């Protein structure tokens, strides 16, 4: 059963653009997932298809009206138990890979509400929205990019979307750590050489090196992730080796 996404937006062309290329395009063509794109203006009853209005209490900017959202849901997704409505906003839960895995396992149709202007009338969140997600602590001009970010992250977890499924399996082996360095031909480039272990054919040595690099990168750039990461005994050994080297460097400086 293909994964069903729907996006409610006043800029449908924005979505069509991104979904018309590469992996997502192929996944849609092979019915591994579907993305319904719905223009909210089609659910604004007035002849000007008005979707926004002035904020009660004053203040800058405009607020999106509740009616078009209620009309599209009642028209397309009347059964509460078959839908999961996600609002994209800075107030939402911070999206991450764990959330992507959750949504990848979700059987219900996933419907994204993409805001524009200052905000969407609160009665939409209070009565229609099941979950609110943020893609980061910054303010965007609209919810379309966040919806695409989530669709992209979830789609690649659907078996068959990424050419060889093992890439996500391999990815999950060190999930929670930052990635290890990757190299391809040529072996030597402008005096910069590929680490010898990667040419050794010794896969346990290669895996050990990659895990060590992943732990090192995480320790240096995202120690918060390392706090949460459950280290195995061999991981702890690698971490000790990394710390020894950096202590030696500190001592020698
Ligand atoms: C956003 C975020 C975001 C707020 C007002 C759209 C904008 C405008 N959504 N993660 N960060 N949304 O900035 O999800 O309507």
Boltz pocket constraint, residues with backbone or C-beta under 6 A from the ligand:
constraints:
  - pocket:
      binder: B
      contacts: [[A, 88], [A, 89], [A, 90], [A, 115], [A, 116], [A, 117], [A, 118], [A, 119], [A, 133], [A, 134], [A, 135], [A, 136], [A, 137], [A, 138], [A, 139], [A, 140], [A, 141], [A, 142], [A, 143], [A, 146]]
      max_distance: 6.0
